[in-house]
Amino acid sequence: MKHLLQLISNVKVLEAIGPKNPVITSVVSDSRQASAGGLFVAVRGTTVDGHTFIPLLTHSGIHAIVCEQLPEIMIPSITYIRVENSAIALGFIASEWYGNPSSKLKLVGVTGTNGKTTTATLIYEMARLQGHKAGLLSTVCNYVETTPYPAHQTTPDPLSLNHLLSLMVEAGCTYAAMEVSSHAAHQHRIAGLTFAGGIFTNLTRDHLDYHKTVEAYLAAKKSFFDGLGNEAWALTNIDDKAGNVMLQNTAARRLTYSLRSSADFNCRIIESRLDGMLLSFNGHEIETMFTGRFNAYNLTAVYGAALSLGWDPEQVLVDMSRLVPVAGRFQAFHAPNGATAIVDYAHTPDAVINVLAAIRDVVGKEGRIITVVGAGGNRDKGKRPIMAREAASRSEQLILTSDNPRFEKPMDILHDMEEGLDAEARTRTLVIADRREAIAAAAAIAGKGDVILIAGKGHEDYQEIEGVKHHFDDREVVREIFKTLDD
């Protein structure tokens, strides 16, 4: 229990009506969870406006309501707090409710189109290799030290987020890494958090179904850096054209990393193979278990973050050589006939380009690349033909298949993708809506030295069809199919 005035101490209050400082027994933003003695924050969501539920709480026994617009009828026993933005207010209230856990951790946020999961996960792993207790908030799974908590979205809502951070503090964690999605930044889910540092990976076309324009998407990412305090650091990829934009208005200490230009943290790829790379960080060579230029960028961001957190430089290099790839991110599987399958989460044109470039660097002209890829339903349709075109131009064989069709018909999505193919590319393209059959077809085509890229789902163990998640794991399917080749 906490008093209302304590919970709203960092909130910009425009108007307060009702009892001055009631005791609050719970904080919710879902009216269905409201209970006697609680505080309800009415947030305007993308599909539902919490303000519409305020009249339903009249007889709930709730003690306080935070809102942007006061209801026409107000109950004398309820305290009404009017604010400019209730989503921002929720972030600060949630943080206060859970004892401001982010201020008790060295929290590192990672934003960008691609590389967020890998970079955040590797910072978490690095902290543990350095001997620290740490937590992770990511697309794949949330961890409080070694205890997993299912991840339902890239960045949780403020109450769930602060609850997980408080569990980290209780478990003795001193470090935490988290992905900061553009949705979360735009919806102020990270309001009220204290970050030790922030990382920008890159920016390419994605989520335009939500943000509408690339400029709005960039602005959402940039808002994370604009909100960093002057005691934090901001680390950006200056090889990306949006890299320096992220630092324009930040109060944080500005740091850069690069594979091409002079920066605070530089990386050079000396040797690349399907099972790893020899890299040089600021002149220090180490062997890693990662492949591809995109992973070299991720590792350079991790290197920069590690040194920015004050960890011993020599031990950082040792521990980086011990890091292993994240599940479903450039994960390799080998067939008895000498073919290799790579399962990767790449689901944007740029990510597909990067992964295929990494594969081509290794196989050269000696082996063929067979790409199996689809596109998610009810998402940005504009990227579908681009994905197909880029995949076809970098592969000897393309197989278009279903991803997560959601509420769209799979063949409608695949027809959209086909629009990106010219006549020549279509002669090298198969359209197989059933994803298992598509993977099996790729395995049947591939021979010794060939590489199959299965893109789009990575770590996901389901296919979402008509609102239902059916179990489907690319990794399991590959293993099963490759096993039959051995029989």
ZAMARGU-4260 file (C-alpha; in steps of 0.2 Angstrom, whole numbers, plus 5000, padded with zeros to 4 digits):
<rodrens>
0) 5000/5000/5000 | 5006/5018/4996 | 4998/5035/4998 | 4992/5043/4982 | 5003/5059/4984
5) 5019/5047/4984 | 5013/5038/4968 | 5010/5054/4958 | 5025/5064/4965 | 5034/5064/4948
10) 5018/5066/4938 | 5013/5083/4931 | 4996/5086/4938 | 4985/5098/4930 | 4970/5096/4942
15) 4965/5086/4957 | 4948/5084/4964 | 4942/5073/4979 | 4951/5067/4994 | 4969/5073/4995
20) 4979/5058/4999 | 4970/5041/5000 | 4979/5025/5003 | 4981/5015/4987 | 4981/4996/4987
25) 4983/4992/4969 | 4987/5001/4952 | 4979/4995/4936 | 4977/5002/4918 | 4964/4988/4914
30) 4947/4992/4921 | 4943/4974/4923 | 4956/4972/4936 | 4951/4987/4946 | 4947/4983/4964
35) 4942/4992/4981 | 4956/5004/4986 | 4964/5004/4969 | 4971/5017/4957 | 4965/5016/4939
40) 4975/5025/4925 | 4964/5028/4910 | 4976/5027/4895 | 4971/5031/4877 | 4977/5015/4868
45) 4978/5012/4849 | 4961/5002/4849 | 4953/5005/4866 | 4952/5022/4876 | 4952/5018/4895
50) 4942/5034/4898 | 4927/5025/4891 | 4927/5013/4906 | 4928/5026/4920 | 4909/5027/4922
55) 4909/5008/4925 | 4920/5010/4941 | 4907/5021/4950 | 4903/5007/4963 | 4920/4997/4962
60) 4926/5005/4978 | 4941/5012/4969 | 4950/5026/4978 | 4958/5036/4963 | 4957/5039/4944
65) 4971/5046/4934 | 4964/5053/4917 | 4967/5066/4903 | 4948/5071/4903 | 4937/5072/4919
70) 4921/5062/4918 | 4904/5072/4918 | 4899/5064/4934 | 4912/5063/4948 | 4910/5052/4964
75) 4915/5062/4980 | 4924/5047/4987 | 4935/5045/4972 | 4950/5057/4969 | 4952/5062/4951
80) 4969/5067/4945 | 4969/5076/4928 | 4985/5075/4918 | 4991/5080/4901 | 4996/5062/4896
85) 4990/5047/4906 | 5002/5035/4897 | 5017/5045/4903 | 5009/5046/4920 | 5006/5027/4921
90) 5025/5025/4918 | 5030/5036/4933 | 5016/5029/4944 | 5021/5011/4940 | 5039/5015/4944
95) 5035/5023/4960 | 5023/5008/4965 | 5037/4996/4963 | 5050/5006/4972 | 5059/5014/4957
100) 5068/4997/4953 | 5077/5004/4937 | 5086/5016/4948 | 5093/5002/4958 | 5100/4993/4942
105) 5112/4998/4928 | 5099/4997/4915 | 5104/4997/4896 | 5091/4999/4883 | 5093/4994/4865
110) 5083/5001/4850 | 5084/4999/4832 | 5075/4989/4818 | 5087/4974/4818 | 5099/4967/4831
115) 5089/4972/4847 | 5087/4955/4853 | 5104/4949/4850 | 5112/4964/4857 | 5102/4965/4873
120) 5104/4946/4876 | 5122/4947/4874 | 5124/4961/4886 | 5114/4951/4899 | 5125/4936/4895
125) 5141/4947/4897 | 5135/4954/4914 | 5134/4936/4920 | 5150/4931/4913 | 5158/4946/4922
130) 5151/4938/4938 | 5136/4950/4940 | 5118/4945/4943 | 5108/4952/4929 | 5090/4952/4921
135) 5084/4953/4903 | 5068/4959/4894 | 5068/4953/4876 | 5057/4947/4862 | 5062/4929/4865
140) 5060/4928/4884 | 5062/4938/4900 | 5075/4933/4913 | 5077/4937/4931 | 5094/4930/4933
145) 5091/4913/4927 | 5073/4912/4930 | 5063/4913/4913 | 5047/4923/4912 | 5037/4922/4895
150) 5038/4937/4884 | 5022/4942/4876 | 5028/4958/4868 | 5045/4966/4864 | 5043/4979/4878
155) 5030/4975/4891 | 5017/4988/4898 | 5024/4999/4912 | 5016/4989/4926 | 5023/4973/4920
160) 5039/4981/4916 | 5042/4988/4933 | 5036/4972/4941 | 5049/4962/4932 | 5063/4975/4936
165) 5058/4974/4954 | 5060/4955/4954 | 5077/4958/4947 | 5081/4969/4961 | 5074/4957/4974
170) 5085/4943/4966 | 5100/4953/4969 | 5103/4959/4950 | 5114/4974/4948 | 5113/4974/4929
175) 5098/4973/4916 | 5097/4974/4897 | 5081/4977/4888 | 5074/4979/4870 | 5065/4996/4868
180) 5053/4994/4853 | 5047/5009/4843 | 5029/5005/4849 | 5035/5006/4867 | 5044/5022/4865
185) 5029/5030/4856 | 5017/5023/4868 | 5028/5030/4883 | 5029/5012/4891 | 5047/5017/4896
190) 5042/5033/4905 | 5049/5034/4922 | 5063/5022/4920 | 5081/5027/4923 | 5093/5020/4910
195) 5112/5019/4913 | 5114/5019/4894 | 5105/5017/4877 | 5111/5008/4861 | 5105/5012/4843
200) 5108/4997/4831 | 5101/5003/4814 | 5085/5009/4806 | 5077/5002/4790 | 5059/5000/4785
205) 5047/4991/4797 | 5031/4994/4807 | 5024/5006/4795 | 5007/4999/4797 | 5008/5007/4814
210) 5020/5022/4812 | 5013/5026/4794 | 5030/5035/4789 | 5048/5031/4791 | 5050/5049/4798
215) 5038/5044/4812 | 5046/5028/4815 | 5063/5037/4817 | 5056/5049/4828 | 5049/5036/4840
220) 5067/5028/4841 | 5075/5045/4844 | 5063/5049/4858 | 5071/5036/4868 | 5088/5045/4867
225) 5080/5062/4869 | 5074/5055/4886 | 5091/5049/4893 | 5098/5058/4908 | 5115/5067/4908
230) 5122/5053/4919 | 5119/5040/4905 | 5128/5036/4889 | 5121/5035/4872 | 5130/5023/4860
235) 5125/5024/4841 | 5130/5015/4825 | 5137/5029/4815 | 5138/5018/4799 | 5119/5020/4799
240) 5112/5036/4791 | 5101/5038/4806 | 5115/5035/4819 | 5120/5053/4822 | 5102/5059/4821
245) 5099/5048/4837 | 5111/5059/4847 | 5106/5076/4841 | 5096/5081/4857 | 5102/5069/4870
250) 5109/5074/4886 | 5118/5058/4888 | 5137/5056/4885 | 5138/5052/4866 | 5148/5037/4860
255) 5149/5029/4843 | 5153/5012/4835 | 5158/5007/4817 | 5164/4995/4805 | 5169/5008/4792
260) 5173/5024/4800 | 5183/5031/4815 | 5173/5029/4831 | 5175/5026/4849 | 5173/5008/4846
265) 5179/5000/4830 | 5178/4983/4823 | 5186/4974/4808 | 5181/4957/4801 | 5197/4947/4798
270) 5189/4931/4793 | 5171/4924/4792 | 5165/4906/4792 | 5148/4898/4794 | 5153/4894/4812
275) 5161/4910/4817 | 5172/4925/4814 | 5189/4932/4818 | 5186/4950/4823 | 5197/4964/4829
280) 5190/4977/4842 | 5200/4993/4843 | 5215/4983/4837 | 5212/4967/4848 | 5209/4951/4839
285) 5196/4938/4846 | 5188/4923/4839 | 5169/4923/4840 | 5155/4910/4837 | 5145/4922/4826
290) 5144/4925/4808 | 5140/4939/4797 | 5143/4958/4796 | 5127/4961/4805 | 5133/4951/4819
295) 5149/4960/4819 | 5139/4976/4822 | 5129/4968/4836 | 5145/4962/4844 | 5153/4979/4842
300) 5138/4987/4851 | 5140/4974/4865 | 5159/4978/4866 | 5155/4997/4867 | 5142/4994/4880
305) 5153/4983/4891 | 5167/4996/4892 | 5155/5010/4894 | 5148/5001/4910 | 5166/5001/4917
310) 5170/4982/4915 | 5188/4977/4913 | 5194/4978/4895 | 5204/4963/4895 | 5191/4952/4903
315) 5178/4959/4891 | 5188/4952/4876 | 5189/4935/4885 | 5171/4934/4889 | 5166/4940/4871
320) 5174/4925/4864 | 5164/4914/4875 | 5147/4921/4869 | 5135/4910/4859 | 5122/4915/4846
325) 5104/4919/4852 | 5092/4905/4848 | 5084/4907/4831 | 5097/4920/4826 | 5108/4913/4812
330) 5106/4896/4820 | 5114/4883/4809 | 5109/4865/4806 | 5119/4852/4796 | 5111/4839/4784
335) 5119/4822/4781 | 5122/4826/4763 | 5133/4841/4767 | 5120/4855/4765 | 5117/4868/4779
340) 5101/4876/4785 | 5101/4893/4793 | 5086/4898/4804 | 5085/4916/4807 | 5072/4929/4813
345) 5075/4941/4798 | 5058/4948/4794 | 5062/4965/4786 | 5070/4968/4769 | 5086/4974/4777
350) 5088/4959/4789 | 5085/4947/4774 | 5099/4957/4764 | 5111/4956/4779 | 5109/4937/4782
355) 5110/4933/4764 | 5126/4943/4762 | 5133/4934/4777 | 5129/4917/4769 | 5136/4923/4752
360) 5152/4929/4760 | 5155/4911/4766 | 5149/4900/4752 | 5155/4912/4738 | 5151/4905/4721
365) 5154/4887/4726 | 5137/4884/4734 | 5119/4888/4730 | 5108/4898/4742 | 5090/4892/4744
370) 5079/4905/4753 | 5063/4901/4761 | 5054/4916/4766 | 5036/4924/4769 | 5029/4939/4777
375) 5017/4942/4792 | 4999/4945/4789 | 4990/4961/4795 | 5007/4971/4795 | 5015/4983/4783
380) 5011/4976/4765 | 5023/4988/4757 | 5038/4978/4762 | 5031/4961/4755 | 5037/4964/4737
385) 5053/4971/4743 | 5057/4956/4753 | 5054/4944/4739 | 5064/4955/4727 | 5079/4956/4738
390) 5079/4938/4743 | 5077/4932/4724 | 5092/4944/4719 | 5103/4935/4732 | 5098/4917/4730
395) 5099/4904/4717 | 5082/4897/4722 | 5068/4906/4731 | 5053/4898/4740 | 5039/4909/4745
400) 5029/4902/4760 | 5017/4906/4774 | 5024/4916/4790 | 5011/4921/4802 | 4996/4925/4791
405) 4986/4931/4806 | 4969/4936/4798 | 4974/4936/4780 | 4974/4922/4767 | 4991/4915/4765
410) 4990/4916/4746 | 4985/4934/4746 | 5001/4938/4755 | 5012/4927/4744 | 5004/4936/4728
415) 5009/4952/4736 | 5027/4946/4737 | 5027/4939/4720 | 5023/4957/4714 | 5041/4961/4718
420) 5048/4948/4706 | 5053/4951/4688 | 5051/4937/4674 | 5068/4930/4677 | 5066/4929/4696
425) 5049/4920/4694 | 5058/4906/4685 | 5068/4903/4700 | 5054/4904/4713 | 5042/4891/4720
430) 5026/4896/4729 | 5022/4884/4743 | 5010/4890/4756 | 5012/4876/4768 | 5028/4881/4778
435) 5033/4863/4782 | 5031/4858/4764 | 5042/4873/4759 | 5056/4868/4770 | 5055/4850/4764
440) 5056/4856/4746 | 5071/4866/4750 | 5080/4852/4759 | 5076/4841/4743 | 5084/4853/4732
445) 5100/4857/4743 | 5116/4847/4740 | 5133/4847/4747 | 5139/4865/4750 | 5122/4873/4748
450) 5114/4883/4761 | 5096/4885/4765 | 5090/4901/4773 | 5074/4899/4783 | 5069/4917/4787
455) 5056/4926/4796 | 5051/4916/4812 | 5068/4912/4821 | 5064/4908/4839 | 5045/4908/4837
460) 5037/4891/4840 | 5020/4895/4833 | 5011/4900/4817 | 4997/4913/4820 | 4982/4908/4809
465) 4965/4917/4812 | 4969/4922/4829 | 4975/4905/4835 | 4993/4901/4838 | 4997/4883/4831
470) 5013/4875/4837 | 5026/4877/4823 | 5045/4878/4826 | 5057/4880/4810 | 5071/4872/4820
475) 5061/4857/4825 | 5055/4855/4807 | 5073/4856/4800 | 5079/4843/4812 | 5065/4831/4808
480) 5067/4833/4789 | 5086/4832/4790 | 5084/4816/4800 | 5074/4808/4786 | 5088/4812/4774
485) 5099/4801/4785 | 5087/4786/4786
</rodrens>
